[in-house]
């Protein structure tokens, strides 16, 4: 297993959500369609968090995201890169807009 880059400070490592291979109606999507949906989408899974993430926030009043959560971010937020042929991004902790309970329900525009 590869060792992913470790986010530092208040940054978090995200992996873009992968669209399904076929639609709810059973139609298989082409690789090109899935790639376009993945890059247009702003839903990602939190893979890792730096040691300073949400450190100065009062956790008693708000629920902050954690590793394993799916989150909604701005389309052009963060540093996007590939590591061992997988897409990732690193963002600041305050760039998370929402926690997404079910990423399959999110549609991009």
PAVEX-416605 format. One record per atom (N, C-alpha, C): residue in three letters; x, y, z; atom name. Coordinates in nm, 2 decimals, decimal comma. Example, Ala and Ser with C-alpha at 12.3 -4.5 7.8 and 13.67 -1.06 7.14 Angstrom:
! residues 2
{'ala' {1,32 -0,57 0,78} 'N'},
{'ala' {1,23 -0,45 0,78} 'CA'},
{'ala' {1,32 -0,33 0,78} 'C'},
{'ser' {1,28 -0,22 0,71} 'N'},
{'ser' {1,37 -0,11 0,71} 'CA'},
{'ser' {1,29 0,00 0,79} 'C'},
//
This chain:
! residues 109
{'unk' {0,08 -0,12 0,00} 'N'},
{'unk' {0,00 0,00 0,00} 'CA'},
{'unk' {0,09 0,12 0,00} 'C'},
{'unk' {0,05 0,22 -0,08} 'N'},
{'unk' {0,13 0,34 -0,09} 'CA'},
{'unk' {0,11 0,44 0,03} 'C'},
{'unk' {0,20 0,52 0,06} 'N'},
{'unk' {0,19 0,62 0,17} 'CA'},
{'unk' {0,15 0,75 0,10} 'C'},
{'unk' {0,03 0,80 0,13} 'N'},
{'unk' {-0,02 0,93 0,07} 'CA'},
{'unk' {0,05 1,04 0,14} 'C'},
{'unk' {0,06 1,16 0,06} 'N'},
{'unk' {0,11 1,28 0,13} 'CA'},
{'unk' {0,04 1,31 0,25} 'C'},
{'unk' {0,10 1,36 0,36} 'N'},
{'unk' {0,04 1,39 0,48} 'CA'},
{'unk' {0,01 1,54 0,49} 'C'},
{'unk' {-0,11 1,58 0,50} 'N'},
{'unk' {-0,14 1,73 0,51} 'CA'},
{'unk' {-0,08 1,79 0,64} 'C'},
{'unk' {-0,04 1,91 0,63} 'N'},
{'unk' {0,02 1,98 0,74} 'CA'},
{'unk' {-0,07 2,09 0,79} 'C'},
{'unk' {-0,05 2,13 0,91} 'N'},
{'unk' {-0,12 2,24 0,97} 'CA'},
{'unk' {-0,27 2,22 0,97} 'C'},
{'unk' {-0,34 2,32 0,92} 'N'},
{'unk' {-0,49 2,32 0,91} 'CA'},
{'unk' {-0,54 2,27 0,78} 'C'},
{'unk' {-0,46 2,19 0,70} 'N'},
{'unk' {-0,51 2,14 0,57} 'CA'},
{'unk' {-0,56 2,00 0,58} 'C'},
{'unk' {-0,64 1,96 0,49} 'N'},
{'unk' {-0,70 1,83 0,48} 'CA'},
{'unk' {-0,68 1,77 0,34} 'C'},
{'unk' {-0,66 1,64 0,33} 'N'},
{'unk' {-0,65 1,57 0,21} 'CA'},
{'unk' {-0,78 1,51 0,17} 'C'},
{'unk' {-0,82 1,54 0,05} 'N'},
{'unk' {-0,95 1,49 0,00} 'CA'},
{'unk' {-0,94 1,40 -0,13} 'C'},
{'unk' {-1,02 1,31 -0,14} 'N'},
{'unk' {-1,03 1,23 -0,27} 'CA'},
{'unk' {-1,17 1,25 -0,33} 'C'},
{'unk' {-1,17 1,30 -0,46} 'N'},
{'unk' {-1,30 1,32 -0,52} 'CA'},
{'unk' {-1,39 1,20 -0,52} 'C'},
{'unk' {-1,51 1,22 -0,50} 'N'},
{'unk' {-1,61 1,11 -0,50} 'CA'},
{'unk' {-1,62 1,06 -0,64} 'C'},
{'unk' {-1,62 0,92 -0,65} 'N'},
{'unk' {-1,63 0,85 -0,78} 'CA'},
{'unk' {-1,78 0,83 -0,82} 'C'},
{'unk' {-1,82 0,88 -0,94} 'N'},
{'unk' {-1,96 0,86 -0,98} 'CA'},
{'unk' {-1,98 0,71 -1,01} 'C'},
{'unk' {-2,10 0,66 -1,00} 'N'},
{'unk' {-2,13 0,52 -1,02} 'CA'},
{'unk' {-2,10 0,48 -1,17} 'C'},
{'unk' {-2,08 0,35 -1,19} 'N'},
{'unk' {-2,06 0,30 -1,32} 'CA'},
{'unk' {-2,18 0,30 -1,40} 'C'},
{'unk' {-2,30 0,28 -1,34} 'N'},
{'unk' {-2,42 0,28 -1,41} 'CA'},
{'unk' {-2,53 0,36 -1,34} 'C'},
{'unk' {-2,63 0,41 -1,42} 'N'},
{'unk' {-2,73 0,49 -1,36} 'CA'},
{'unk' {-2,83 0,41 -1,28} 'C'},
{'unk' {-2,92 0,47 -1,21} 'N'},
{'unk' {-3,03 0,40 -1,14} 'CA'},
{'unk' {-3,11 0,32 -1,23} 'C'},
{'unk' {-3,12 0,36 -1,36} 'N'},
{'unk' {-3,20 0,29 -1,46} 'CA'},
{'unk' {-3,13 0,18 -1,52} 'C'},
{'unk' {-3,00 0,16 -1,49} 'N'},
{'unk' {-2,93 0,05 -1,54} 'CA'},
{'unk' {-2,84 0,08 -1,66} 'C'},
{'unk' {-2,83 0,20 -1,70} 'N'},
{'unk' {-2,75 0,24 -1,82} 'CA'},
{'unk' {-2,61 0,26 -1,77} 'C'},
{'unk' {-2,52 0,19 -1,84} 'N'},
{'unk' {-2,37 0,20 -1,81} 'CA'},
{'unk' {-2,32 0,33 -1,87} 'C'},
{'unk' {-2,25 0,40 -1,78} 'N'},
{'unk' {-2,19 0,53 -1,82} 'CA'},
{'unk' {-2,05 0,51 -1,88} 'C'},
{'unk' {-2,02 0,59 -1,99} 'N'},
{'unk' {-1,88 0,57 -2,05} 'CA'},
{'unk' {-1,78 0,63 -1,95} 'C'},
{'unk' {-1,66 0,59 -1,97} 'N'},
{'unk' {-1,55 0,64 -1,89} 'CA'},
{'unk' {-1,53 0,79 -1,90} 'C'},
{'unk' {-1,56 0,84 -2,02} 'N'},
{'unk' {-1,55 0,98 -2,04} 'CA'},
{'unk' {-1,66 1,06 -1,96} 'C'},
{'unk' {-1,78 1,01 -1,96} 'N'},
{'unk' {-1,89 1,07 -1,89} 'CA'},
{'unk' {-1,86 1,07 -1,74} 'C'},
{'unk' {-1,80 0,96 -1,69} 'N'},
{'unk' {-1,77 0,95 -1,54} 'CA'},
{'unk' {-1,66 1,04 -1,51} 'C'},
{'unk' {-1,56 1,06 -1,60} 'N'},
{'unk' {-1,45 1,15 -1,57} 'CA'},
{'unk' {-1,50 1,29 -1,56} 'C'},
{'unk' {-1,58 1,33 -1,66} 'N'},
{'unk' {-1,64 1,47 -1,66} 'CA'},
{'unk' {-1,72 1,49 -1,53} 'C'},
{'unk' {-1,80 1,40 -1,49} 'N'},
{'unk' {-1,88 1,41 -1,37} 'CA'},
{'unk' {-1,79 1,43 -1,25} 'C'},
{'unk' {-1,69 1,35 -1,24} 'N'},
{'unk' {-1,60 1,35 -1,13} 'CA'},
{'unk' {-1,53 1,49 -1,11} 'C'},
{'unk' {-1,48 1,54 -1,22} 'N'},
{'unk' {-1,41 1,67 -1,22} 'CA'},
{'unk' {-1,50 1,79 -1,20} 'C'},
{'unk' {-1,63 1,77 -1,24} 'N'},
{'unk' {-1,72 1,88 -1,23} 'CA'},
{'unk' {-1,78 1,88 -1,09} 'C'},
{'unk' {-1,78 1,77 -1,02} 'N'},
{'unk' {-1,84 1,75 -0,89} 'CA'},
{'unk' {-1,75 1,82 -0,78} 'C'},
{'unk' {-1,81 1,86 -0,68} 'N'},
{'unk' {-1,74 1,92 -0,57} 'CA'},
{'unk' {-1,76 1,84 -0,44} 'C'},
{'unk' {-1,79 1,72 -0,45} 'N'},
{'unk' {-1,80 1,63 -0,33} 'CA'},
{'unk' {-1,68 1,54 -0,33} 'C'},
{'unk' {-1,62 1,54 -0,21} 'N'},
{'unk' {-1,50 1,46 -0,19} 'CA'},
{'unk' {-1,50 1,39 -0,05} 'C'},
{'unk' {-1,42 1,28 -0,04} 'N'},
{'unk' {-1,41 1,21 0,09} 'CA'},
{'unk' {-1,29 1,26 0,16} 'C'},
{'unk' {-1,30 1,29 0,29} 'N'},
{'unk' {-1,19 1,33 0,37} 'CA'},
{'unk' {-1,10 1,21 0,40} 'C'},
{'unk' {-0,98 1,21 0,35} 'N'},
{'unk' {-0,89 1,10 0,36} 'CA'},
{'unk' {-0,79 1,12 0,48} 'C'},
{'unk' {-0,75 1,24 0,51} 'N'},
{'unk' {-0,66 1,27 0,62} 'CA'},
{'unk' {-0,67 1,42 0,65} 'C'},
{'unk' {-0,64 1,45 0,78} 'N'},
{'unk' {-0,64 1,58 0,83} 'CA'},
{'unk' {-0,51 1,62 0,90} 'C'},
{'unk' {-0,47 1,74 0,88} 'N'},
{'unk' {-0,35 1,79 0,95} 'CA'},
{'unk' {-0,38 1,81 1,10} 'C'},
{'unk' {-0,27 1,81 1,18} 'N'},
{'unk' {-0,29 1,82 1,32} 'CA'},
{'unk' {-0,35 1,95 1,37} 'C'},
{'unk' {-0,36 2,05 1,29} 'N'},
{'unk' {-0,42 2,18 1,34} 'CA'},
{'unk' {-0,56 2,20 1,29} 'C'},
{'unk' {-0,62 2,10 1,21} 'N'},
{'unk' {-0,76 2,11 1,16} 'CA'},
{'unk' {-0,85 2,14 1,28} 'C'},
{'unk' {-0,93 2,24 1,27} 'N'},
{'unk' {-1,03 2,28 1,36} 'CA'},
{'unk' {-0,99 2,29 1,51} 'C'},
{'unk' {-0,86 2,31 1,52} 'N'},
{'unk' {-0,80 2,32 1,66} 'CA'},
{'unk' {-0,85 2,44 1,74} 'C'},
{'unk' {-0,87 2,55 1,67} 'N'},
{'unk' {-0,91 2,67 1,73} 'CA'},
{'unk' {-1,06 2,70 1,73} 'C'},
{'unk' {-1,13 2,60 1,69} 'N'},
{'unk' {-1,28 2,61 1,68} 'CA'},
{'unk' {-1,34 2,55 1,80} 'C'},
{'unk' {-1,45 2,61 1,84} 'N'},
{'unk' {-1,53 2,56 1,96} 'CA'},
{'unk' {-1,61 2,44 1,91} 'C'},
{'unk' {-1,57 2,32 1,94} 'N'},
{'unk' {-1,64 2,20 1,89} 'CA'},
{'unk' {-1,77 2,17 1,96} 'C'},
{'unk' {-1,80 2,24 2,07} 'N'},
{'unk' {-1,92 2,21 2,14} 'CA'},
{'unk' {-2,05 2,27 2,07} 'C'},
{'unk' {-2,03 2,37 1,98} 'N'},
{'unk' {-2,14 2,44 1,92} 'CA'},
{'unk' {-2,16 2,39 1,77} 'C'},
{'unk' {-2,07 2,32 1,71} 'N'},
{'unk' {-2,08 2,28 1,57} 'CA'},
{'unk' {-2,02 2,14 1,55} 'C'},
{'unk' {-2,07 2,07 1,45} 'N'},
{'unk' {-2,02 1,95 1,41} 'CA'},
{'unk' {-1,92 1,97 1,30} 'C'},
{'unk' {-1,80 1,93 1,32} 'N'},
{'unk' {-1,69 1,95 1,21} 'CA'},
{'unk' {-1,68 1,82 1,14} 'C'},
{'unk' {-1,63 1,82 1,02} 'N'},
{'unk' {-1,61 1,69 0,95} 'CA'},
{'unk' {-1,49 1,62 1,01} 'C'},
{'unk' {-1,48 1,49 0,97} 'N'},
{'unk' {-1,38 1,40 1,02} 'CA'},
{'unk' {-1,34 1,31 0,90} 'C'},
{'unk' {-1,23 1,23 0,92} 'N'},
{'unk' {-1,18 1,14 0,82} 'CA'},
{'unk' {-1,29 1,04 0,79} 'C'},
{'unk' {-1,32 1,02 0,66} 'N'},
{'unk' {-1,43 0,93 0,62} 'CA'},
{'unk' {-1,55 1,00 0,58} 'C'},
{'unk' {-1,57 1,12 0,62} 'N'},
{'unk' {-1,69 1,20 0,58} 'CA'},
{'unk' {-1,68 1,24 0,44} 'C'},
{'unk' {-1,79 1,26 0,37} 'N'},
{'unk' {-1,80 1,33 0,24} 'CA'},
{'unk' {-1,83 1,47 0,26} 'C'},
{'unk' {-1,76 1,56 0,19} 'N'},
{'unk' {-1,78 1,70 0,21} 'CA'},
{'unk' {-1,81 1,78 0,08} 'C'},
{'unk' {-1,87 1,89 0,09} 'N'},
{'unk' {-1,90 1,98 -0,02} 'CA'},
{'unk' {-1,80 2,09 -0,02} 'C'},
{'unk' {-1,73 2,12 -0,13} 'N'},
{'unk' {-1,63 2,23 -0,13} 'CA'},
{'unk' {-1,66 2,31 -0,26} 'C'},
{'unk' {-1,60 2,43 -0,27} 'N'},
{'unk' {-1,60 2,51 -0,39} 'CA'},
{'unk' {-1,53 2,44 -0,50} 'C'},
{'unk' {-1,57 2,46 -0,63} 'N'},
{'unk' {-1,52 2,39 -0,74} 'CA'},
{'unk' {-1,37 2,42 -0,76} 'C'},
{'unk' {-1,33 2,54 -0,74} 'N'},
{'unk' {-1,19 2,57 -0,77} 'CA'},
{'unk' {-1,10 2,58 -0,64} 'C'},
{'unk' {-1,14 2,52 -0,54} 'N'},
{'unk' {-1,07 2,53 -0,41} 'CA'},
{'unk' {-0,96 2,43 -0,40} 'C'},
{'unk' {-0,85 2,47 -0,34} 'N'},
{'unk' {-0,74 2,37 -0,31} 'CA'},
{'unk' {-0,64 2,34 -0,42} 'C'},
{'unk' {-0,55 2,26 -0,38} 'N'},
{'unk' {-0,44 2,22 -0,47} 'CA'},
{'unk' {-0,48 2,08 -0,52} 'C'},
{'unk' {-0,50 2,06 -0,65} 'N'},
{'unk' {-0,54 1,93 -0,71} 'CA'},
{'unk' {-0,41 1,86 -0,76} 'C'},
{'unk' {-0,40 1,73 -0,74} 'N'},
{'unk' {-0,29 1,66 -0,79} 'CA'},
{'unk' {-0,32 1,51 -0,80} 'C'},
{'unk' {-0,23 1,44 -0,87} 'N'},
{'unk' {-0,25 1,29 -0,88} 'CA'},
{'unk' {-0,13 1,23 -0,81} 'C'},
{'unk' {-0,17 1,12 -0,74} 'N'},
{'unk' {-0,07 1,04 -0,67} 'CA'},
{'unk' {-0,10 0,89 -0,70} 'C'},
{'unk' {0,00 0,83 -0,76} 'N'},
{'unk' {-0,02 0,69 -0,81} 'CA'},
{'unk' {-0,15 0,67 -0,89} 'C'},
{'unk' {-0,17 0,76 -0,99} 'N'},
{'unk' {-0,28 0,76 -1,08} 'CA'},
{'unk' {-0,42 0,78 -1,01} 'C'},
{'unk' {-0,42 0,83 -0,89} 'N'},
{'unk' {-0,55 0,86 -0,82} 'CA'},
{'unk' {-0,55 1,01 -0,80} 'C'},
{'unk' {-0,67 1,07 -0,82} 'N'},
{'unk' {-0,69 1,22 -0,80} 'CA'},
{'unk' {-0,71 1,25 -0,65} 'C'},
{'unk' {-0,65 1,36 -0,61} 'N'},
{'unk' {-0,66 1,41 -0,47} 'CA'},
{'unk' {-0,66 1,56 -0,47} 'C'},
{'unk' {-0,70 1,62 -0,36} 'N'},
{'unk' {-0,68 1,77 -0,34} 'CA'},
{'unk' {-0,65 1,79 -0,20} 'C'},
{'unk' {-0,58 1,90 -0,17} 'N'},
{'unk' {-0,55 1,95 -0,04} 'CA'},
{'unk' {-0,62 2,08 -0,02} 'C'},
{'unk' {-0,70 2,10 0,08} 'N'},
{'unk' {-0,77 2,23 0,11} 'CA'},
{'unk' {-0,75 2,27 0,25} 'C'},
{'unk' {-0,78 2,39 0,28} 'N'},
{'unk' {-0,78 2,45 0,42} 'CA'},
{'unk' {-0,91 2,40 0,48} 'C'},
{'unk' {-0,90 2,38 0,62} 'N'},
{'unk' {-1,02 2,33 0,69} 'CA'},
{'unk' {-1,14 2,42 0,68} 'C'},
{'unk' {-1,12 2,55 0,66} 'N'},
{'unk' {-1,24 2,64 0,66} 'CA'},
{'unk' {-1,30 2,65 0,52} 'C'},
{'unk' {-1,25 2,57 0,42} 'N'},
{'unk' {-1,31 2,57 0,29} 'CA'},
{'unk' {-1,42 2,46 0,27} 'C'},
{'unk' {-1,44 2,39 0,37} 'N'},
{'unk' {-1,55 2,29 0,37} 'CA'},
{'unk' {-1,68 2,36 0,39} 'C'},
{'unk' {-1,77 2,35 0,29} 'N'},
{'unk' {-1,90 2,42 0,29} 'CA'},
{'unk' {-2,01 2,34 0,37} 'C'},
{'unk' {-2,01 2,20 0,36} 'N'},
{'unk' {-2,11 2,12 0,42} 'CA'},
{'unk' {-2,06 1,98 0,43} 'C'},
{'unk' {-2,11 1,90 0,52} 'N'},
{'unk' {-2,09 1,76 0,53} 'CA'},
{'unk' {-2,21 1,69 0,45} 'C'},
{'unk' {-2,17 1,60 0,36} 'N'},
{'unk' {-2,27 1,54 0,27} 'CA'},
{'unk' {-2,30 1,39 0,32} 'C'},
{'unk' {-2,42 1,37 0,37} 'N'},
{'unk' {-2,46 1,24 0,42} 'CA'},
{'unk' {-2,46 1,13 0,31} 'C'},
{'unk' {-2,50 1,17 0,19} 'N'},
{'unk' {-2,51 1,07 0,08} 'CA'},
{'unk' {-2,47 1,13 -0,05} 'C'},
{'unk' {-2,34 1,11 -0,09} 'N'},
{'unk' {-2,29 1,18 -0,21} 'CA'},
{'unk' {-2,36 1,14 -0,34} 'C'},
{'unk' {-2,44 1,03 -0,34} 'N'},
{'unk' {-2,51 0,99 -0,46} 'CA'},
{'unk' {-2,63 1,09 -0,49} 'C'},
{'unk' {-2,67 1,16 -0,39} 'N'},
{'unk' {-2,78 1,25 -0,41} 'CA'},
{'unk' {-2,74 1,39 -0,46} 'C'},
{'unk' {-2,61 1,42 -0,46} 'N'},
{'unk' {-2,56 1,55 -0,51} 'CA'},
{'unk' {-2,54 1,55 -0,66} 'C'},
{'unk' {-2,60 1,65 -0,73} 'N'},
{'unk' {-2,58 1,67 -0,87} 'CA'},
{'unk' {-2,51 1,80 -0,89} 'C'},
{'unk' {-2,42 1,80 -0,99} 'N'},
{'unk' {-2,35 1,92 -1,02} 'CA'},
{'unk' {-2,42 1,99 -1,13} 'C'},
{'unk' {-2,40 2,12 -1,14} 'N'},
{'unk' {-2,46 2,21 -1,24} 'CA'},
{'unk' {-2,35 2,28 -1,32} 'C'},
//
